[in-house]
Amino acid sequence: MADSQQHWLDQQAIERLAQHIPFETDPQTKAECIEMLRGLVIRSGRAINRHVFGFEAEQELRRLGLWERLGDESIG
C-alpha cells in the first residue's frame, strides 16, 4: 500500500476513534479505544497534518494530550 494512502487511513481511524470516545459508555471499551488511538498517533501522527481534523476530534485529542504529537501544516 502506498505510504500516503496508509497515512490517509490512519488519519481516518484517528478521527473516528477520537469522535467516538466521548460517547463510549463501557469503561473497558473506552480504555481500549483510547489505547488504540494512542498507538495510532504514536505510530504515524507526525506524518498527519493536525489541521485536517474536525473540531470534535481535535478537542478529544487535546484532552488526551495527543494533539501535539500530530504534524503541523508544513508536514503532509
N, C-alpha and C positions, 0 to 999 in steps of 0.2 A: 504494500500500500504506500502511496506517495506520502512523504513527510507532511506536506501541507494538508492533505486530506485527514491524516491522523490528528493533527492539531485542531482541525475543524471539529472532528468527532469528540475530541477531548473537551473542547470549548462547549459543545452542546451538552455533554454529560455534566460538566461543572455547572452550567446554567440551570439545568433541570434539577439536579440534586440540591443546589442552593435554594431554588424556589420551593422545593418540596419539604425541606427540613422543618421550617417553622410550623407546618401543618401536620407533621407526623405526631401521632398521639402515643404510640407504643415506645417507651423509653429505650428498649433494647434495639428496636429497628432504627430509631432516631440516632442512637450512638453508632450503629453500623453505617448509616448513611453519612454521618459526619466523618467517620474514618475513611470511607471510600472517597469522599470529597477531598479530604486532606491528601490522600495518596495521589489523586489526580493532579492536584495543584502542585504538590512537591515534584511529581514526575515531569510535568510539562507546562507548568504555569508561566515560567519565564518566557516561553515562546508564544504565549497567547496575550494579545492586546487587551488590557483590562477595560478599555473603553467600549468593547463590543458587548459588555454585559448590561442587562437591564437593571432598573432601579432595585427591584426586589432581590435579585441575585447579588447585586453589589452590597446591599445592606446586610445580608446574611454572611457574605464573605468578610465584610468588615467586622461583624460581630464575632466571628470565629477567628479573627486575626490572620486571615489568609489573603486579604486584599493586596498587601504589599509584596506578596510572593508572585504576583502576576506581572507580566511585562507592561511597559508603558507604550505610549503611542508611537515611539520611534522604533519599536520592535514589532515584527509580524504584521 
